[in-house]
């Protein structure tokens, strides 16, 4: 089979399409023929060396496809099932061996491409809006990168929960997409001070929660956007890490809460994984949650996909098609 491999950290060009042995399922595993793999910023962090991993490595933590073989003891899935998963390395490939307990069977009406598009980003948006800071009617949230993969889903879930959404974006085109996804207000951070605009929009009060995937470039503004006893959920760092933090700053800005969550701690059990995925799939089937998937690249063009993602040239989900 073919797989994208990296042998040392670096830029997009370190990713090479290579021959690799087709995986065989061990006890508790299933082999998935991958029909779409999700491209996410965590892949960029791993490729660049920001997250240290043992090399050589096949990137990719999210995919949708069909089960082609199961190992001994597998009861969760069977051959022929359409499935999706996240959190297991090796998705930039034609086949992957995955612990069966990490696979979610796709319901009728949800495609493998949709499965690949929603597992990491959709469940990230779900835990942020439903668990990290459970949004409720009357809350206002700030969503950075509101036209990105997580951002567009997070805007929709926030509205489903009755919250008001303020989204930051870089262009007028992205502002339109964020508004279509449920953002009541959008701020062009390239032209405006988003913290000052957020305070103006909220009558000086600030937001109950800032969902920040950008990091270094937005951290200080996120601090200045929160209401008293508000929360910053720092779940990514696409502009770089924020560096050392003096906890006293949280006091000075209004007894704020700061959390640095990870999806994998919010789907640690199979029950929670299925509950989150099931709710998301239900919303997709009912038309309450729309997925934007117009950026597809052949597996061999993984480097181009990374350049497009890092260059802020994409909106919604980026998929690799083996």
QUIJOKA-V125502 format. One record per residue. RES is the residue in one small letter. NEAR is the number of other C-alpha atoms within 12 Angstrom. Layout:
res->[RES;RES]
near->[NEAR;NEAR]
This chain:
res->[x;x;x;x;x;x;x;x;x;x;x;x;x;x;x;x;x;x;x;x;x;x;x;x;x;x;x;x;x;x;x;x;x;x;x;x;x;x;x;x;x;x;x;x;x;x;x;x;x;x;x;x;x;x;x;x;x;x;x;x;x;x;x;x;x;x;x;x;x;x;x;x;x;x;x;x;x;x;x;x;x;x;x;x;x;x;x;x;x;x;x;x;x;x;x;x;x;x;x;x;x;x;x;x;x;x;x;x;x;x;x;x;x;x;x;x;x;x;x;x;x;x;x;x;x;x;x;x;x;x;x;x;x;x;x;x;x;x;x;x;x;x;x;x;x;x;x;x;x;x;x;x;x;x;x;x;x;x;x;x;x;x;x;x;x;x;x;x;x;x;x;x;x;x;x;x;x;x;x;x;x;x;x;x;x;x;x;x;x;x;x;x;x;x;x;x;x;x;x;x;x;x;x;x;x;x;x;x;x;x;x;x;x;x;x;x;x;x;x;x;x;x;x;x;x;x;x;x;x;x;x;x;x;x;x;x;x;x;x;x;x;x;x;x;x;x;x;x;x;x;x;x;x;x;x;x;x;x;x;x;x;x;x;x;x;x;x;x;x;x;x;x;x;x;x;x;x;x;x;x;x;x;x;x;x;x;x;x;x;x;x;x;x;x;x;x;x;x;x;x;x;x;x;x;x;x;x;x;x;x;x;x;x;x;x;x;x;x;x;x;x;x]
near->[19;27;37;39;33;33;24;22;27;22;24;30;24;28;36;29;27;22;16;21;14;21;25;23;25;19;19;24;31;41;41;47;38;42;35;45;53;55;51;47;40;33;46;38;28;34;37;27;22;20;19;18;20;16;19;23;31;36;46;45;40;49;54;47;43;37;39;28;30;33;26;18;17;24;17;25;32;26;24;18;28;35;46;52;53;43;35;30;32;37;45;49;45;38;39;49;37;44;34;36;32;36;45;44;35;36;24;17;18;32;28;36;37;43;46;51;49;53;51;44;46;47;43;42;44;43;38;42;39;27;24;29;31;26;35;22;16;17;29;41;53;55;58;51;47;48;42;44;47;46;51;46;50;50;51;42;40;44;32;27;26;23;31;35;47;49;48;48;37;29;26;18;18;32;34;25;35;42;30;27;38;35;39;31;31;40;37;28;28;17;14;18;22;37;34;24;30;41;27;20;25;26;14;17;25;36;43;40;43;52;51;45;43;35;28;22;25;35;36;26;31;44;44;35;44;43;33;23;23;32;38;45;39;36;35;36;30;31;24;22;23;23;13;9;14;12;16;13;18;26;17;17;26;25;19;29;29;32;23;22;25;26;31;24;19;27;30;18;16;22;16;23;33;30;21;33;41;27;27;41;37;23;25;29;21;14;15;22;31;31;42;32;29;18;30;32;28;27;36;26;26;43;31;28;35;40;24;25;31;29;17;24;23;33;36;38;42;47;45;41;35;31]
